[in-house]
Amino acid sequence: MNRWFTTALRPAVVRRSLGVALVVGSLLIAINQGDRLLAGQGLDLMKALLTYIVPYGVATYGAVSALLAKPDAPGN
């Protein structure tokens, strides 16, 4: 478990996951809350936060899983 978190906190993994979260999260905000924004009602902040956290988690999970599955990964 420690190896998983160490890999998840690598700067390259964090940077890539943040990029994915920014792009995917922004698209989802536009799709899911665009009508509220156009009506001038503002964002539902809790939903907006989760909209960015979920893609970050998915991207991080995928990256860490791929890195740890490589035959030359430490501990394999």
C-alpha positions as CSV (number, residue, x, y, z in Angstrom):
1,M,0.0,0.0,0.0
2,N,2.9,2.4,0.8
3,R,4.3,1.7,-2.7
4,W,1.0,2.6,-4.2
5,F,0.8,6.0,-2.5
6,T,4.5,6.7,-3.2
7,T,3.8,6.1,-6.9
8,A,0.6,8.2,-6.8
9,L,2.5,11.1,-5.3
10,R,5.2,11.1,-8.0
11,P,5.3,14.6,-9.6
12,A,4.7,13.2,-13.1
13,V,1.6,11.3,-11.9
14,V,0.2,14.3,-10.0
15,R,0.8,16.6,-12.9
16,R,-0.9,14.3,-15.5
17,S,-3.8,13.6,-13.2
18,L,-4.3,17.4,-12.5
19,G,-4.4,18.0,-16.3
20,V,-6.9,15.3,-16.8
21,A,-9.1,16.6,-13.9
22,L,-8.9,20.1,-15.3
23,V,-10.0,19.2,-18.8
24,V,-12.6,16.5,-17.9
25,G,-13.9,18.3,-14.8
26,S,-14.4,21.5,-16.8
27,L,-16.3,19.7,-19.6
28,L,-18.5,18.0,-17.0
29,I,-19.2,21.3,-15.2
30,A,-20.3,22.8,-18.6
31,I,-22.5,19.8,-19.3
32,N,-24.0,19.4,-15.8
33,Q,-24.2,22.9,-14.5
34,G,-24.1,25.0,-17.7
35,D,-27.8,25.8,-17.5
36,R,-27.3,27.2,-13.9
37,L,-24.4,29.3,-15.1
38,L,-26.3,30.7,-18.1
39,A,-29.2,31.5,-15.8
40,G,-26.9,33.4,-13.5
41,Q,-27.4,31.1,-10.5
42,G,-23.8,30.2,-10.0
43,L,-22.2,26.8,-9.3
44,D,-23.2,24.3,-6.7
45,L,-19.7,24.3,-5.1
46,M,-19.9,20.8,-3.6
47,K,-20.9,19.3,-6.9
48,A,-18.2,21.3,-8.7
49,L,-15.6,20.1,-6.2
50,L,-16.6,16.5,-6.7
51,T,-16.6,17.0,-10.5
52,Y,-12.9,17.7,-10.4
53,I,-12.0,15.1,-7.7
54,V,-13.5,12.1,-9.4
55,P,-11.5,12.4,-12.7
56,Y,-8.3,13.1,-10.6
57,G,-8.9,9.9,-8.7
58,V,-9.6,7.9,-11.8
59,A,-6.6,9.2,-13.7
60,T,-4.3,8.6,-10.7
61,Y,-5.6,5.1,-10.2
62,G,-5.1,4.3,-13.9
63,A,-1.6,5.7,-13.9
64,V,-0.5,4.0,-10.7
65,S,-2.0,0.7,-11.8
66,A,-0.1,0.9,-15.2
67,L,3.2,1.9,-13.5
68,L,3.0,-0.9,-11.0
69,A,2.0,-3.5,-13.6
70,K,5.2,-2.9,-15.7
71,P,7.5,-5.8,-15.5
72,D,10.4,-3.6,-14.5
73,A,8.5,-1.8,-11.7
74,P,10.2,-2.0,-8.3
75,G,8.9,-5.0,-6.3
76,N,7.8,-7.0,-9.3
